[in-house]
Amino acid sequence: MEPSRERLPIPDQQQPSATALDAREQSPAFQPRQPLRPPQGAPNVVVVLIDDMGFGAPSAFGGPCNMPTADRLADGGLRYNRFHVTAICSPTRQSLLTGRNHHSVGMGVTTEMSSAAPGYCGIRPQSAATIGQILQGNGYNTAAFGKWHQTPARDVSAAGPFDRWPTGEGFDKFYGFLCAEMNHWYPVLFDGTNPVEPGRKPEDGYHLSEDMVDNAIDWVRDQTALKPDNPFFVYMPFGATHAPYHVPKEYREKYRGAFDHGWDRQREITLQRQKELGVVPQDAELAPWAEGVPHWDELSEAEKRSAASLMELYAGFAEHTDDQVGRFVDALDEMGELDNTLFVYILGDNGASAEGGLGGTLNEHRFASGIPDSAELINQHDEALGDATTHAHYPVGWALAMNTPFQWTKQVASHFGGTRDGMIVHWPSGIQESGGLREQFHHVIDVLPTALEAAGLPHPTEVNGIPQQPIEGTSMLYSFNDAQAPDQHRVQYFEMVGNRGIYQDGWMAVTRHGTPWEMVQDGRRRSFDDDEWELYDTNVDWTQAHDISDQHPEKLRELQQLFLVEAAKHDVFPLDDRMTERENPREAGRLDLMGDRSSVTFHGNAKRLTEETAPNVKNRSHTLTAQVEVPEGGAEGVLVAQGGRFGGWSLYLHEGRPAYAYNEMGIKVDTVRAAEPLAAGAHEVRLRFDYDGGGVGKGGTATLHVDGVESGSVRVDQTIPYYFAFDETFDVGCDRASPVTDDYAPVDNAFTGRLKQVRVDLDDDQWSDAEAQEAFRTAHE
C-alpha cells in the first residue's frame, strides 16, 4: 500500500503481532520492512547554481563567457529566458530551497546583514521545510556541495546549534562553506559540521570548484552503486563566479585581448548574439545605461587596460566553473543516470555584481570600506590577477554589460539587470523537445514545486510535527512539453535594500532606491517616499527600455497598491536600505554569539569563528592576552588571528619573538615585534589596542607587552570598520586560509609551543555607525 506523503516523516510500517512462541511457527511469517522510496519513476534531481552571473554573461544566452556545458544542456533541453531571482545571494538560496518568497522565510537580505525584523531575521521558519527535507523524507538520498550561505551567522561555530546547517536541513551529505564568498585557493570548508582542510595546496593543483565536484562525483557513484533503486538529489551551488575571481592562469589567458573593445561595444555584440539565439525578441532594445557610469571612450588608456584585464579574469573564471559542471555531467552520463535526471542549471543567483566599484578592485573588502583602487595599481598586479595574492572584482561597466540587455545590477531588485538570469532545464526522460525555448515568466521559488511534481510528490502539510505554510512557487512542469502554454506565475513582487518592483501579467512598476556600488552611506538618509516609480509594459518592451509611467498613471497607481498588498503579505515591511553598515551586529540589531560579554577566554585551539561568533574588536579598544609555554629550542606560530591577507590582525611568534600585525585591508601591514625571543618556560604575551574614537574605521595604537613589560608599539592609521572578511575567520592557535602577514606561511602556521589560553577583553568605548553618522552630520551642518 502506498504510504501517505503529506505528513513527513512517513510513519514506520506496522508489523503484525507475534502468533507463535517459535519463530518457525509464526503465521503469517514476518516480512522485512521495505526501505522508503519515492513513487515509481521519480527522477534524480540536480540543481546547479552559479553565483553573481548576469543574463548576458554565459554563451548559452548570447554572452562572451564560453560555457560549453551550459550550451550542451540547453541544446539537449530547454532555455528559460524569463526566469527571475531575488537580486542577492542568501535570499535567492532560501527561496530556491523552500519554494517561498525570501521575506516569507526570514531572508530579506543576506545572513550577515540580518536584523530582528521577521522578514529579515535570517532564520528559516520550521514551517517552511526545504526541498532537501521533503525529498529526503520521501526516500531520496540528498547531498549539497559548495556555497550554503543560509545558516544564521551566529550559529556558525563549534557550539552550533546545527539544525540550520545543511545536514540539519535535509542533506545527508554536505561539503562546502557557509558564508557569502570563499577564497578558492585556501578555502575554509566543512564536511557535515566538521571543519576540514583541503588535502592539497594551490601549488599542487588545488582549486575549490574542482574539489567540490570531485566530492560530488564520488558521492553519486557511491549512491548508485549501493542504493541504485533510490534516486538522488544533488544541490551544487558554486562559490564561483562571486569575487574573489580565483582561477587557474590558463583560463584567464584564453581571454587575453578579448575585451579590449570595451563594455559599450560588448553590449551591442551580446544583444546581436541573443537575437541570433532567439533568447530575446528581434525588436529588443538595449535598456538605458546607468547614470554616473563612464562609457568606454571616456576612460584613460590605463583604465581601459585594468578594466579589460579584470573582465578577462572573470570570463576565465566562468568558463572554468562551467568545465567543472561538465565533469559532473559526464560522470552522470557514464553512470547511465543523465537521461533520468531533472537537471536545473541556474546561471546566476542575482544579476552581475557592481560591488567592485566604477574602476574595479584588487580587494573587494577594501572597496566595501570606501577605498577604491587606482587603474595604475591594478595594472601593476596584472600578472598576479586570479592568484592567491588578489581578491579581484571587475568594474560596474562590465556588470552592466554582463546584464545585457537590461538595466542595473545585483542588489537592484527593481530592474531585470538585478533579477533576471538564464535558466536551463535538461531531462531527456521527461522533456520531448531538445534545444527548445520557454518564454513563460518564472521565479526561483518555482524550482521546488517543479521537482516535487516531477517526482510525483505532494506538497507536505506537516513536517516533523510542524504545520507547513503554503509553498508560494508555481511548478514549471506545465511548460516542459508545451512551448505555447500560458503563464501560470502571473504576479511577483521584488524587494532588496529598498529597491522595489511588482510584476503582473507583463506589466511592471518599479522604483530604484539606491546605487549598488555606493556600499557605505555618508550620513544622509534617503526617504522611501522620495523614490520615483517607473512603469514598463514588458509585453511589448521586453528589456524595460521605455518608462511609460507618465502615459499610464492609473496603471502605475494600481500596481503600487498591489505592491503594498504583496509586501504586507510576505513580511517585506519595514524596509531597510542599509548595506555595509548592517554587517556589524550592533548596527543591525541582531544577536551575535558573544552578546554583551566584555571578556572571553579560549582554551586550546578554537577555529573557524565568524564575525558573529568571535569577540567584536572593531571600532573599540581591546586587549589580547595569551598564556603560553615555550619548549626548549623556542617556539613559532600564531597565538590568535582574525581575517587574512586582505584585512585582519594577528598575535604570533616570529623567529621566537612575540609580534603583532594589523593588516590595513591589504594596503599595508603595521607590525610591532619584541626585541628578544622567548626563552623556554611559561610566558604572558599581551597586546593592548587603544582606539582613537571619533567614528568607525579610525586609527589606534597597538602596544605589545611580554611578561608585563612593554616591548614596543606601532601606530595603525586606520582600522577595518565593518567586516574583516566573509571568507576568513577568527582562529586561536593558527591562522586559517590566507595569512594576515608574510611573517608566516598560509595554513602551516600553528603555534609550536603550548598555548594554555587566550583571553580577549573588550572596552566599552565602541563606536557605532549611527554615532559616526551623527558625528558626520554635525560636522557638516
Secondary structure, DSSP 8 states (H G I E B T S, - for coil): -----SEES-----------SSGGG-SS----------STT--EEEEEE-SS--TTSBGGGT-SB--HHHHHHHHTSEEEEEEE--SSHHHHHHHHHHSS-TGGGT-SS-GGG--SSGGGS----TTS--HHHHHHHTT-EEEEEEE---S-GGG-STT---TTSGGGTT-SEEEEE-SS---SSS--EEETTEEE--SS-GGGT--HHHHHHHHHHHHHHHHHHH-TTS-EEEEEE-STTSSS----HHHHHTTTTTTTT-HHHHHHHHHHHHHHHTSS-TT-------TT---GGGS-HHHHHHHHHHHHHHHHHHHHHHHHHHHHHHHHHHTT-STTEEEEEEE-SSS---TT-TT-BSBHHHHHTT----HHHHHHTGGGTTSTT-B-B--HHHHHHHTTTSS--TT-TTSHHHHEEEEEEE-TTT---SSEEE---EEGGGHHHHHHHHHT----SEETTEE--------SHHHHT-TT---S--EEEEEETTEEEEEETTEEEEE----TT--S--S----GGG--EEEEETTT-TT-----TTT-HHHHHHHHHHHHHHHHHTT--S----SGGGGSHHHHT---TTTT-SEEEE-S----B-TTTS---TTS-EEEEEEEEE-TT---EEEEEEEETTEEEEEEEETTEEEEEEE-TTS-EEEEE-SS---SEEEEEEEEEEE--SSSS--EEEEEEETTEEEEEEEES----S-S-SS--EEESS--SS-SSTTS-SS--B-SSEEEEEEEEE-S----HHHHHHHHHHHH-
